[in-house]
Amino acid sequence: MTGFVSIRNLRKSYGSFEALKGIDLDVAKGEVVCIIGPSGSGKSTLIRCINRLEAFSEGSEIRVDGTPVTSGRALAKVRAEVGMVFQSFNLFPHLTVRQNVMLAPRRVRGTTRAEASAQADRLLDRVGIGNQADKYPEHLSGGQQQRVAIARALAMEPQVMLFDEPTSSLDPEMVGEVLDVMRDLARTGVTMIVVTHEMGFASQVADRVIFMDAGQIVEEGPPAQVLSHPREPRTRDFLGAVLNH
């Protein structure tokens, strides 16, 4: 296996439905990869398998920085190095914004309250909402809540960040503020795997774009090639439908 994130023969089935059909993928350290494709193509399932939020079929293999994604101690090690941001924000409503960001470092890494609080404030400033630290999630807009979710994932100082359609549940005017935070993050050199329908973001930020359909990788390459000059008819059909929508 050669990638910082390495996937071999990844298969996942739900009953008789095969959601992933033998995916092979390597993502280099510091690389930004955007995954695009129609609904039901397996994009979200793929990245949820990376930290084993989805169990995968026997014979599949995933490694993060050489550590196999299995169970027990190895899985705990991987999850400590892999941050994830979901479509829904999944913030704890009974905790303030600052407390949401502090929680994982305190529980998982044993960070002191003072250190975790100072780190949370730095991260909230970084994502542009330092002035919201003492509010509860219900008093924030969707875009602000998603930025808290990004800060919370960064609090564990992950080696890899996974994004599962992070703007899909946002009102259109809030999408830009979250994408701006992700653009800034991409410039820091963190490894990012992003499932997205934001083609402009993919074209500007990705080192590589992957098009998936029916549980398989159909095409991959630099954004200019995949998005502007796709080789595969299925990719052309998808982009034609999306870009003309």
C-alpha positions in Angstrom: 0.0 0.0 0.0 1.4 3.4 -1.0 -1.0 6.2 0.0 -1.3 8.0 3.3 -4.9 6.7 3.0 -4.9 3.4 1.1 -8.0 1.5 0.1 -7.9 -1.9 -1.6 -10.9 -4.0 -2.9 -13.4 -2.0 -0.7 -16.7 -3.7 -0.9 -19.9 -2.9 1.0 -23.3 -4.5 0.7 -26.7 -3.8 2.2 -28.4 -7.1 1.8 -28.4 -8.0 -1.9 -27.5 -4.4 -2.9 -23.8 -3.9 -3.5 -23.0 -0.2 -2.6 -19.3 -0.4 -3.2 -17.9 -2.8 -5.8 -14.2 -3.3 -5.1 -12.8 0.3 -4.8 -9.0 0.8 -5.0 -7.8 4.3 -4.0 -4.7 6.0 -2.7 -4.7 9.5 -1.3 -1.3 11.1 -0.7 -0.4 13.0 2.5 -1.5 16.7 2.0 -3.6 15.8 -1.0 -7.1 17.3 -1.5 -9.5 14.9 -3.2 -13.1 15.7 -4.2 -15.5 12.9 -4.9 -18.5 13.7 -7.1 -21.3 11.6 -8.6 -25.0 11.1 -8.5 -27.0 10.2 -5.4 -26.6 6.5 -4.5 -23.3 6.2 -6.3 -21.5 5.2 -3.0 -19.6 8.4 -2.3 -20.7 8.9 1.3 -20.5 5.1 2.0 -16.9 5.2 0.8 -15.7 7.9 3.2 -17.7 6.6 6.1 -15.8 3.3 5.7 -12.5 5.1 6.1 -13.0 5.6 9.9 -15.3 2.5 10.0 -18.6 4.3 10.6 -19.7 1.8 8.1 -18.5 -1.8 8.4 -17.1 -3.2 5.1 -16.9 -6.7 3.6 -14.3 -9.2 4.5 -11.3 -9.1 2.1 -11.5 -5.3 1.9 -8.5 -3.3 3.4 -8.2 0.3 4.5 -5.1 1.8 6.1 -4.5 5.3 7.4 -0.8 6.2 7.7 -0.1 2.5 7.7 -2.5 1.6 10.4 -5.2 -0.9 9.3 -8.8 0.2 9.9 -9.9 -2.9 11.8 -11.3 -2.7 15.4 -10.1 -2.2 18.9 -6.9 -0.2 19.5 -6.0 0.2 15.8 -9.5 1.7 15.1 -9.2 4.0 18.1 -5.8 5.2 16.8 -7.2 5.8 13.3 -10.3 7.7 14.6 -8.0 9.9 16.7 -6.3 11.0 13.5 -9.3 11.3 11.2 -11.7 14.2 11.6 -15.2 14.1 10.0 -17.7 16.7 9.1 -21.2 15.5 8.2 -24.2 16.9 6.3 -26.0 17.6 9.6 -23.9 19.4 12.1 -24.3 16.8 15.0 -23.5 19.4 17.7 -24.5 18.7 21.3 -27.4 21.1 21.9 -26.9 21.3 25.7 -23.3 22.4 25.3 -22.1 25.9 24.3 -20.1 26.3 21.1 -16.8 26.4 23.1 -17.8 23.3 25.1 -18.6 21.4 21.9 -15.1 22.1 20.5 -13.5 21.2 23.9 -15.2 17.9 24.4 -13.1 15.5 22.3 -9.7 16.7 23.3 -10.6 16.5 27.0 -12.2 13.0 26.8 -9.9 11.4 24.2 -6.5 13.1 24.6 -6.8 14.1 28.3 -6.2 17.8 27.6 -6.7 20.1 30.6 -9.8 22.3 30.7 -7.6 25.4 30.3 -5.7 24.1 27.4 -8.9 22.8 25.6 -10.6 26.1 26.2 -7.7 28.1 24.8 -7.5 25.8 21.8 -11.2 26.0 21.2 -11.0 29.8 21.2 -8.2 29.7 18.7 -10.0 27.4 16.4 -13.3 29.3 16.6 -11.4 32.5 15.6 -9.8 30.6 12.8 -13.2 29.6 11.3 -14.5 33.2 11.9 -16.9 32.7 14.8 -14.9 33.5 17.9 -17.6 35.9 19.0 -20.1 33.0 19.2 -18.2 30.8 21.7 -20.6 31.2 24.6 -23.8 30.7 22.6 -25.7 27.4 22.2 -26.0 25.8 18.8 -29.7 26.6 18.4 -28.8 30.3 18.4 -26.5 30.0 15.4 -27.3 29.9 11.7 -26.7 26.7 9.7 -23.5 28.1 8.3 -22.2 29.0 11.7 -23.1 25.6 13.1 -21.2 23.9 10.3 -18.2 26.0 11.0 -18.4 24.9 14.7 -18.4 21.3 13.4 -15.3 22.0 11.4 -13.6 23.6 14.4 -14.6 20.6 16.6 -13.1 18.1 14.1 -9.9 20.2 14.0 -9.6 20.2 17.8 -8.3 16.7 17.6 -5.5 17.9 15.3 -6.3 15.2 12.7 -4.0 14.0 9.9 -7.0 13.5 7.6 -10.3 15.5 7.3 -13.3 13.8 5.7 -16.2 16.0 4.6 -19.6 14.3 3.7 -21.5 16.9 1.6 -20.9 19.6 4.2 -22.9 22.2 2.5 -25.9 20.2 1.3 -28.2 21.0 4.2 -27.3 24.8 4.2 -29.3 27.6 2.7 -27.6 28.9 -0.5 -26.4 32.1 1.1 -24.6 30.2 3.8 -22.7 27.8 1.5 -20.0 30.3 0.6 -18.9 30.9 4.2 -18.4 27.2 4.9 -16.5 26.7 1.6 -14.3 29.6 2.4 -13.2 27.9 5.7 -12.6 24.7 3.7 -10.5 26.6 1.2 -8.4 28.0 4.0 -8.0 24.6 5.5 -6.8 23.1 2.2 -4.0 25.6 2.1 -2.6 24.4 5.4 -1.6 21.0 3.9 -4.1 18.8 5.8 -5.2 15.7 3.8 -8.8 16.2 2.8 -11.3 13.9 1.2 -14.5 15.8 0.3 -17.8 14.4 -1.0 -19.3 17.4 -2.7 -21.7 18.7 -5.3 -20.0 22.1 -5.4 -18.2 21.8 -8.8 -16.7 25.3 -8.4 -15.1 24.4 -5.1 -13.8 21.1 -6.6 -12.3 22.9 -9.6 -10.5 25.5 -7.4 -9.3 23.5 -4.5 -8.9 19.8 -5.4 -5.7 18.2 -6.5 -7.8 15.4 -7.9 -11.4 14.8 -8.7 -13.0 11.4 -8.6 -16.3 10.6 -10.3 -18.2 7.7 -8.9 -21.3 5.9 -10.2 -23.0 2.6 -9.2 -20.4 1.9 -6.5 -17.4 2.2 -8.7 -14.8 4.8 -9.6 -15.5 5.7 -13.2 -13.0 8.4 -13.8 -10.3 10.3 -11.8 -7.8 13.0 -12.6 -6.9 16.7 -12.2 -10.0 19.0 -11.9 -9.4 20.6 -15.3 -9.4 17.2 -17.0 -12.4 15.6 -15.2 -14.6 18.6 -15.0 -13.8 20.3 -18.3 -12.7 17.5 -20.6 -14.1 14.2 -19.1 -13.1 11.1 -21.0 -16.0 8.8 -19.9 -19.5 9.3 -21.4 -21.1 8.7 -17.9 -19.0 11.5 -16.5 -20.0 13.8 -19.4 -23.7 13.0 -18.9 -23.5 13.7 -15.1 -21.7 17.0 -15.5 -24.0 18.1 -18.3 -27.0 17.5 -16.1 -25.4 19.2 -13.0 -23.9 22.2 -14.7 -27.0 23.0 -16.8 -29.3 22.6 -13.8 
